[in-house]
Amino acid sequence: MMCRKDKKMEHKQIKISPRVIKHLGKDLITTSEVAIIELIKNSIDAKAPNIKLLLFEDGNMLGGAEKFSIPVCMDDISELVPRSLLGEPLLIVEDNGKGMNEFQLEKGFLEIGTDLKNNNGETTLGEKGIGRLAVQRLGKYLLVETASESEPFATLTFINWDEISSASNSDYFVPYKKVRKMGESYTRLWILGINISDFLETPAQMVLHFDNSSLVVNRELKSAINFLISPFSKVNKKTTIQMYYNNIELDIDFPDKMLQLSESIHKFRIVENGGEILLKYELSLQPWYIERVHRVLAKPEAFKRLKKEHRFYKELLDTNRDRIENVLVQEVRYDELFDLVAQTFYDMFELGITDKNIRKEFAEQKANECMKALIKIVPISGEIFSFKQNAAIGENIIIESLKEIEKDQEYNLKALKEFLKDYNGIKLYRDVYRIGFLGDKENDWIKLQQFRTKGQQWYRFDLGNTVGYVSVRDPEQKNIQEISSRLDINQNEVSYAFKMLIGIVFNNLFYELNRKSNDIIKVLLTENGLLEDNISKRVKKNSTDIEKFIMRNKRVMAEMQKITKEFSGNIKIEGEKASMPISLYEKMEKVFQNVTEHFGENEKVQKQAANLLVEADEQLKAIEVESYNNYKLMANGLITETITHELHSISKTGIDENIEEHFGYLKDYFVAQKNVKVYNTHVYPIQTSYSIVAGKMNDVANLYSFLENTFIKKGTYDEFILQQIQVVVKNIEENLVKTIKDNDINIVCKTEGLSWFVPKGVLIHVFYNLFNNSIYWIDKRRKFAEVDNVYEYSERDQITVEPYGSDIVVYDTGTGVIKTMEDILFEPLESGKPNHEGRGMGLYIVKKILNSFNANIELLSERNSYGNRYKFLISMVDEEG
């Protein structure tokens, strides 16, 4: 079908209603503090050293306005601003920045949506060209007063926002005038018809003519101003911001002294190192953190007896600072960080990509993209201050500690609560300038609360009790950009990678660091005798004391009965007076003294008994936590036993010993049939596979025998058997023969005839775990040696078991225990292996099993050539010793 040729193309006009300006200014700029921040950002972009927010009750107060940086000519102002408007409250935003020339005023300010900022590659805060419309949120009228170095005059432009939004077309002309220049360069925005309550907390004070110095700046506004330029940065700020009401300066300073009340500070820094990303992170503690953990671990009632003076916890922290830093200062190399990111992606797509190999490949591809994207915004850094504000800790521990240790009486709990109410959250910065309003009280962009609800809240951040920041390097705003609402950042490959990594740091690495912190403090408190022994021992002692007092009660009662009988025949009564022999009086006095002492001591024992009951109740709750770990042990045992039954079944499967004869017959048959190709393609692979399976079944039979020996069956826990250490080591070596051979490791046992009397299967558990750990760390040392010759070892790698008196020492030629783990190695869920390669339960189980029959395992202080502790001492103490 032929199409008829169209007529000449025409055009239709797109018309934009002036009402759009109103929507952009009032609907997009959601609050007055957002509007103020937009105006301050414009002044910062103009490179203004000083920015002043000058509030006036009305224009009549301008006469004595000595707080302006640039002089004011009211005659010029009065020509454009109606006199009636000057009688209303007004705000003047003044800066001594670059100002605007005529072209910049017309194209950069009066033309909506344009952006003429060019700061030679330096950080700029505004980029959308609509921040100037924020003025509408504050007042109905605006006078723009500005001057630039390039022109000999200043200009005044008056804008009535209501008239613009109600105009019939998009071309609207505003009053404009050139006036005498009052300074080299500057800008003043005169905003008229404002609402004072948008800026001040208690505007009613003005009506009552109270002292203006008592006025308080709106909390949200003060917080927004404080966080616009990072209060955490140690770099001298290029811009100062001041606020005045009727020429009296208002307090808008960030109360940085309150940060001293934090109990801990998490820090991290991500940098580029030779084209690769390196992450360093740490946790620093305050003395009151240790005291709080002591209160939690000891339980409140016991803590009342066990607690020390506040300065003791400072001394404990100072004395053990190196040990604590070994645990709480960490570094993640590129390959480890890559694995963490890849694992996050792998878990994320568990439901979407069911094939594990494809999912693993996809996760590694995404991780590689993330790592490349992050290079564009490094260095990335952050600092998070954590607080506690309840009375028991905030008042009784933190504030009281500061008063005792620092001799500082200024702090109080009310001020801390107000500080956290106004300033909590993790803010996002580009260099030292804030990006949008991410991290405000209602904005949990890192999803801290979401992860907190997943459990283990003790180790998670509580958003309402944290104050901090994250900073990126993106001076040209190409990668991290805020969206129009200022409550999030635009989605792109860099921002996606950034959020992914921040989530890993805050919700994974810092979580693990918090657990390690709790564990090292627990170790230190235990070493100092601040965590009591098993409550059953104390109950037993208290019961013995009560039995003694029962016997003593009987003796005291007998003495009272005896003295009562003596009274009956030796008391002489004369009127209202009575007399007795001196000897009887002395005897009675002694009995009463004994009774008084007895009741005093008896009361003490009864109080101890009452405390024990309370603590017993608290320890029942603690047992629930410990049971969590025991459930995991039982679950592991159940799984092992189930597997063992299956292995037993497989090991009993018949293996035809004449299988080679059968396959030989098939080979001859196919050769005779001249069909060797079929034999090679279909029969020979079956023969090979069968041989492998048959060999594995023999291994399974050996493994079953080994596992069967490890079970402590009913009735055998108290059934101790004499086991020779060399025999146990030999049995394990035989079961690990393939692993040992593949890794070319030699096991040397020097214990000769040393034997231990232990429950059956225990030593197999102990040595099997230690040997597997040794194999892992020997392998790690070899991999390190590929890139660092410090880790090279010229001889054959070895695991050594040797006597230490009647005890045993086990060590190897691997890396040893890394310093971050040496003090918390035996705590539950603590693994020295990176990226969750270990479950962190092996050595915890080993220690618990050994402790159950009065044995123990500990890490000796001796260090290897790599500076790591590496020798394990296994000891057993007699019940009487």
Secondary structure, DSSP 8 states (H G I E B T S, - for coil): -----------------THHHHIIIIISS-SHHHHHHHHHHHHHHTT-SEEEEEEESSGGGGGG-TT-SS---HHHHHHHS-TTGGGS-EEEEEE-S----HHIIIIIISSTT------TTS--S--SS-GGGGHHHH-SEEEEEEE-TTSSEEEEEEEEHHHHHT-SSS-----EEEEE--SSSEEEEEEES--GGGTBS-THHHHTT--GGG--B-HHHHHHHHHHB-TT--S--S-EEEEEETTEE------GGGGGG-SEEEEEEEEEETTEEEEEEEEEE-HHHHHHHHHHHH-HHHHHHH---HHHHHHHHHHTHHHHHHHHEEEE-HHHHHHHHHHHHHHHTTTT---HHHHHHHHHHHHHHHHHHHGGG--EEEEEEE---SIIIIIIIIIHHHHHHT------HHHHHHHHHHH-EEEEEETTEE-TTTTSTT--TT-HHHHHTTS-GGGS--GGGEEEEEEE--TT-SS--B-TTSSSB--SHHHHHHHHHHHHIIIIIHHHHHHHHHHHHHHHHHHTT-S---HHHHHHHHHHHHHHHHHHHHHHHHHHHHHHHHHHHH-EEETTEEE--HHHHHHHHHHHHHHHHHHHHHHHHHHHHHHHHHHHHHHHHHHHHHHHHHHHHHHHHHHHHHHHHHHHHHHTS---TTHHHHHHHHHHHHHHTT-HHHIIIIIHHHHHHHHHHHHHHHHHHHHHHHHHHH---TT-SS-EEEEEHHHHHHHHHHHTHHHHHHHTEEEEE--TT-EEEEETTHHHHHHHHHHHHHHHHHHHHHHHHTT-GGG---S-EEEEEEEETTEEEEEESS--B-TTTTTTTTSTT--SSGGG-S-S-HHHHHHHHHHTTTEEEEE-S-B-TTS-B--EEEEE--TT-
